[in-house]
């Protein structure tokens, strides 16, 4: 029987596994990089072992160090989570060779299925060895791992070599394996998958389907179970194929078989992920199970019931990322001041109030999950909860999630993997009618907060002016201090203090919870930036300056690029890595590179000058 589990992972999934272990009375052990020394998963564990360094290659991808940590901490089992070493057969063998229980599939099954190239060969599907114009578009894909890393869509043959280079570099960084392959790219297909669970006694469950079509950069954003709108024939085909794939490799534990369903309803096998998936909570909600608890029981040798429990209702999950969808999905960093959702919504997270969001790892802050009797009810419930959630700190994709859930194409279950390619501009446009009272509420809360220090010192008749930016536009508000309190033209101030403002306009009363962190103000779900009364002059950058859009590391500069070189508009100049993803910096215009400040290995902050291109 398992008594102590080390989770060879970090963040949200480590916290998720620890929760089930605590409920089962199992001791927990965390590992952490130097960057994660005070992370939530470390604070939740009964014991923790340091992995020196910050880069994944030096820490969470060092299987030898993790096995030593498990032995040193007295763990008798290892759970890999997802990502990192979760699909590494050598790591699984090292765990069992050390006399520990591996909470996952046999190494032989991992080798057969975790490599997408070998998985396709097993099912009789050959990758593209020689790409021609007739094959385009194609997808360059990492053979190991997942999460959208090491993937590039190629629409021109001239771009293939660069895509292969970038995908290999990203795959090595994320998974420690640079093998990539090329396959046909199914345009605007639906991403549908089947959750499987198998024991050592020959039972294989197919726990329904999930739809994960809403993706950015091949990484899932919104997932749901069951996948809506599948014909009974296709649903049965997907389940049968998933079970057949599991039995073909004597699979044990939790896994996922993924497909692309094209516009004609044909299913194309993608891969089998030999691990727990990020989106497993929607399956748990629909089937009323704890997949981590079942993983533990299977690892202990217990048999599953002959049939899985019946499905009930519909569940939808949204991934909350610290990123700016309106600016190339740029990762965001900074302090997470507050994160809270309304009651009744499941929130799986690896961070909590006051945590610092850094640049080293995935930008996902949390997963919010809603379950209801019908799809429409679950979608409505999740959208409303996200809209009311307190998300105070770095810029996130929260507004994008709410708009996506309420988009007619998603509501009618007609979405596909091209959803954000078609709708991103509309989904990230400033709100057409932001709450006009939000800036006033912010100003009144700020005025009350400052009034505690020295009382009202202003002339009662003199109006006070505050300026804010909201939804990309500047707003000016005016209010007055009077002997009876704060007043504003056309609005009755029912109540105002530093945290709560109640206003009445046109006979309707509005209640606002206000929180301020420096110049950032959150009024309910509305985010504002307070503008200084007397703006300080700032240094101006030369025209054509390329500034770092995010904090990160310069991983490489284009070969042969030097100051004085001629460049073409759109030409890649250098690459930044932030939160395990590579971001290409290109020339804004055709001209001359007059300055090149970036060098490989350099750490940069937002706004750092990387290069200057003087337009011809």
Secondary structure, 3 states (H helix, E strand, C coil): CCCEEEECCCHHHHHHHHHHHHHHCCEEEEEECHHHCCCHHHHHCCEEEECCCCCHHHCCCCHHHHHHHHHHHCCCEEECCCCCCCCCHHHHHHHHHCCCEEECCCHHHHHHHCCHHHHHHHCCCCCCCCCCHHHCCEEEEECCCCCCCCEEEECCHHHHHHHHHHHHHHHHHHHCCCCEEEEECCCCCEEEEEEEEECCCCCEEEEEEEEEEEEECCEEEEEEECCCCCCHHHHHHHHHHHHHHHHHCCCCEEEEEEEEECCCCCEEEEEEECCCCCCHHHHHHHHCCCHHHHHHHHHCCCCCCCCCCCCCCEEEEEEEECEEHHHCCEECCEECCEEECCCCCEEEECCCCCCEECCCCCCEEEEEEEEECCHHHHHHHHHHHHHHCEEECCCCCHHHHHHHHHCHHHHCCCCCCCHHHHHHHHHHCCCCCCCCCHHHHHHHHHHHHHHCCCCCCCCCCCCEEEEEEECCEEEEEEEEEECCEEEECCEEEEEECCCEEEEEECCEEEEEEEEEECCEEEECCEEEEECCCCCCCCCCCCCCEEECCCCEEEEEECCCCCCCCEECCCCEEEEEEECCEEEEEECCCCEEEEEECCCCCCEECCCCEEEEEEEC
